[in-house]
Amino acid sequence: MSIFTEMYDLHVFESEWVYREFHRKLAIALEEGWVQEIPVGIKRVHPRSERWFREKRSGEVYVLEDSHEKSSSWRPVEPEDLFPDRPITVVSNLKN
C-alpha cells in the first residue's frame, strides 16, 4: 500500500478539512523523509497547479493537483508521463 493511500485512500478530497489534514500528513511524510517533492516532469500547454512527489520506499510518483474549479485530488503519475520522450517497453520474465 502506498503512503498516499495510507494518508487518504480516496483520490478526490471531499472537503476543505480533509484536504488540510492530508497536507498536514504530507508535511510529516516529507519531514520524516518517506516522500520527497520532485520537479513536475511535464510541460503543459495549459499549466496546472500541481506538485509531484516520489515515495522513497517504492519509487512511485504521485501528483497532487490543487484546483479552484473542482475538488483537489491526487493520483499516481503514469509511466508515459514520467518519460514522455521514450517509448515504454514492458518485458516479462515469465515462462510458459
TORSEMAR-389948 format. One record per residue (C-alpha): residue in three letters; y, x, z. Coordinates in steps of 0.2 Angstrom, whole numbers, padded with zeros to 4 digits, always signed. Each point is the difference from the previous one (the first is absolute). Last residue first. Layout:
% TORSEMAR-389948
ALAYXZ...
//
This chain:
% TORSEMAR-389948
ASN-0104+0025-0100LYS+0011+0015+0005LEU+0016-0002+0010ASN+0013+0014-0002SER+0013-0012-0007VAL+0015+0007-0009VAL+0016-0011-0001THR+0013+0007-0012ILE+0018-0004+0003PRO+0012+0004-0015ARG+0014+0011+0005ASP+0019-0004-0002PRO+0000-0014+0013PHE-0008+0010+0014LEU+0003-0009+0016ASP+0004-0016-0009GLU-0017+0001-0009PRO-0009+0003+0017GLU+0007-0017+0006VAL+0012+0001+0016PRO-0007-0010+0014ARG+0010-0015+0005TRP+0015-0004+0012SER+0011-0016+0000SER+0018-0006+0003SER+0002-0019-0003LYS+0010-0005-0015GLU+0018+0002-0006HIS+0005+0013+0013SER-0014+0011-0003ASP-0007+0015+0009GLU-0015+0008-0008LEU-0012+0011+0010VAL-0011+0010-0012TYR-0016+0007+0005VAL-0010+0016-0004GLU-0017+0004+0006GLY-0004+0018+0004SER-0013-0006+0013ARG+0005+0008+0016LYS+0018+0005-0005GLU+0005-0018-0005ARG+0013+0003-0013PHE+0016-0010+0000TRP+0011-0007-0014ARG+0017-0008+0003GLU+0007-0015-0011SER+0017-0008-0004ARG-0003-0003-0018PRO+0008+0008-0015HIS-0001-0010-0016VAL-0005+0012-0014ARG-0011+0009+0013LYS-0003+0018+0003ILE-0017+0001+0008GLY-0007+0012+0013VAL+0011-0005+0015PRO+0002+0015+0011ILE-0012+0002+0015GLU+0001-0007+0017GLN-0014+0007+0012VAL-0014-0010+0009TRP-0010+0004+0015GLY+0013+0014+0006GLU+0003-0008+0017GLU+0018-0002-0004LEU-0004-0009-0017ALA-0013-0011+0008ILE+0013-0004+0014ALA+0013-0005-0013LEU-0013-0010-0009LYS-0003-0010+0016ARG+0018-0004+0002HIS+0002-0004-0018PHE-0015-0012+0001GLU+0009-0008+0015ARG+0016-0002-0010TYR-0010-0009-0014VAL-0009-0011+0012TRP+0017-0005+0008GLU+0008-0004-0017SER-0014-0011-0004GLU-0016-0002-0010PHE-0001+0017-0007VAL-0010+0001-0016HIS-0016+0011-0001LEU-0009-0007+0014ASP-0010+0012+0012TYR+0015+0007+0009MET-0001+0016+0010GLU-0019+0002-0002THR+0002-0004-0019PHE+0013+0013-0001ILE-0011+0013+0009SER-0014-0003-0013MET-0017-0007+0005
//
